Amino acid sequence: MPVTHTLEGPLSVDVLGRQDPELAEILLGELERQSTTLQLIAAENFTSPAVLAALGSPLANKYAEGYPGARHHGGCEIVDVAERIAVERAKALFGADHANVQSHSGSSAVLAAYAALLRPGDTVLAMGLPHGGHLTHGSPANFSGRWFDFVGYGVDPESGLIDHEQVRSLARTHRPKAIVCGSISYPRHIDYAAFREVADEVGAYLIADAAHPIGLVAGGAAPSPVPYADVVCATTHKVLRGPRGGMLLCGSELAERVDRAVFPFTQGGAQMHTIAAKAVAFGEAATPAFTAYAHQVVANARVLAQGLAAEGLAVTTGGTDTHLLTVDPAPLGVDGRTARGRLAAAGMVLDTCALPHPDVRGLRLGTAALTTQGMGEAETARIAVLFATALRDESAGRGVREEVRDLTGRFPPYPAH
Ligand SMILES: Cc1ncc(COP(=O)(O)O)c(C=O)c1O
């Protein structure tokens, strides 16, 4: 079909500024914040302008319940192509038999995985929340904790590493219907083969919640859960650098159950603008440039871990294999919450997190966003020094803020040209 329309003029972003300056100012203010402070939140990244363009496109107008070729709404012939491209790209990128790209978020993807494999009241073995499990891994405040009987495994308090012996013994005792591997703060590669072995021994499904490492998997910088897990759930917006959203990967034997668990069981209409944006991100992630990016993310995280250890912070597991690390700032005389406040004042944005030692709040940092900005090992090493400087002495925050402004000015997330 010949295309005669463009995204210029009435469909450009400028139209917001003319129609609703109040909201336009908020968008610009957020761009300014993201561009002038350091984004160290391990779950965040900067999507490409192409991903943003797909998100802000007329595909947002389309209702599309169902799947390509079998929709409940008319007029889906073009968005069907977008979804087929997204699915094919995801399958190729991760070497999976089947991909579902409709989940609205990582949590929706986990919900769909449970819906595909479990019944309410089933027992599930997952990393306990105090050790780095996600809300969807059994929090009493979440559907997971209310509808399933979760048993939590943990990390060794000394090494910070997953205690596989504990996983095995809990699995033997509780005979779970599913085992979940994945975390919000585990800095090391997950040993999917070890989890598969335990799942096979007790006849459980293995669900990999790879929300965090999936982007590294795409870039060949982390092992893939796809050969081991029955179902892989993931987000598309972390290291993977796509739009906010979720996805599921599985073998062909579970494809129909997974698809029906997403729609119609847990969701209604697919968000076609987001699915198109996921397709764009998968296309980007299949390039050699993304492979280099993923490896640089890990190299930067390692330099950050080494730098913070050299400054006296306690780095969980002594380092990282991934894009994230967790640290205890206590040796510098501050607790996690105070540290987060001091760092925010100095222009460094990050989260507090659980640490292997009970009742201690630490800090979780990630390098996905700063690596997208083009920062490398030299800049990351400097960030470690600035980080510790801001923590040690509150009055140093102003000077650090200026240096952060200078650094981010040299590495804009969205360069003008
Ligand atoms: C391990 C894990 N699972 C699930 C999620 C949920 O993703 P979302 O916030 O998109 O619902 C996250 C988000 O950080 C996560 O880290």
The ligand as an SDF file (V2000), in Angstrom:
LIG
                    3D

 16 16  0  0  0  0  0  0  0  0999 V2000
   12.6590   -9.8270   38.4110 C   0  0  0  0  0  0  0  0  0  0  0  0
   11.5230   -8.9110   38.0200 C   0  0  0  0  0  0  0  0  0  0  0  0
   10.3370   -9.4350   37.7180 N   0  0  0  0  0  0  0  0  0  0  0  0
    9.2940   -8.6770   37.3680 C   0  0  0  0  0  0  0  0  0  0  0  0
    9.4120   -7.3080   37.2900 C   0  0  0  0  0  0  0  0  0  0  0  0
    8.1720   -6.5020   36.9800 C   0  0  0  0  0  0  0  0  0  0  0  0
    8.2490   -5.6730   35.8920 O   0  0  0  0  0  0  0  0  0  0  0  0
    7.2070   -4.4560   35.7450 P   0  0  0  0  0  0  0  0  0  0  0  0
    7.6550   -3.3880   36.6700 O   0  0  0  0  0  0  0  0  0  0  0  0
    7.2990   -4.0980   34.2950 O   0  0  0  0  0  0  0  0  0  0  0  0
    5.8600   -4.9820   36.1070 O   0  0  0  0  0  0  0  0  0  0  0  0
   10.6240   -6.7010   37.6060 C   0  0  0  0  0  0  0  0  0  0  0  0
   10.7560   -5.2290   37.5550 C   0  0  0  0  0  0  0  0  0  0  0  0
   11.6600   -4.6260   37.9810 O   0  0  0  0  0  0  0  0  0  0  0  0
   11.7170   -7.5250   37.9740 C   0  0  0  0  0  0  0  0  0  0  0  0
   12.9010   -7.0040   38.2900 O   0  0  0  0  0  0  0  0  0  0  0  0
  1  2  1  0
  2  3  1  0
  2 15  2  0
  3  4  2  0
  4  5  1  0
  5  6  1  0
  5 12  2  0
  6  7  1  0
  7  8  1  0
  8  9  2  0
  8 10  1  0
  8 11  1  0
 12 13  1  0
 12 15  1  0
 13 14  2  0
 15 16  1  0
M  END
$$$$
